[in-house]
């Protein structure tokens, strides 16, 4: 983890969480859920990179009756605490220090843009090495600059998908979509890659 990352993401966790739940772009979360639920999650070995508050993983856990082997990662101890309230197994780790093993499903939803450019080559190699043969990698990538501090938001482009292909992954699906957030439309790419 780079210096300041856990503290920054802890401050984000404090801003989005409150007594009765947490704030999120629910329009985006709903679309992601619809796409992800088309895939089977039961009896899968799942790794999530940057679990955040855990809403998507909680939905997927419900969809398969929690019959999966799930581990989530985040750099923020506060986000980890929030996600654990859903009963999720979450540890503190970044893309450079992922849990060992092969996973049939990997989620990287709105997280790879926060990987520092100097760490991307090794980070992408780690992601690719954790994906089992015929496994699926799900990426949600913003096409607009996020609302996060520039020190922790480095953007992500289609060229990053090409870099992942250099580690043996293949693009299976790319879907551009827009959702309203605050007072503007924000563009995203929903990506599925396989090995």
Secondary structure, DSSP 4 states (H G I P E B T S, - for coil): --TTHHHHHHHHHHHHEETTEE---HHHHHHHHHHHTTS--TT-EEEEES-TT-HHHHHHHHHTTT-SEEEEEES-HHHHHHHHTTT--EEE--TTSPPSS-EEEEEEES-GGGS-HHHHHHHHHHHHHHEEEEEEEEEEEESS--SS-TTS-----HHHHHHHHTTT-EEEEEEEEEEEETTEEEEEEEEEEE-
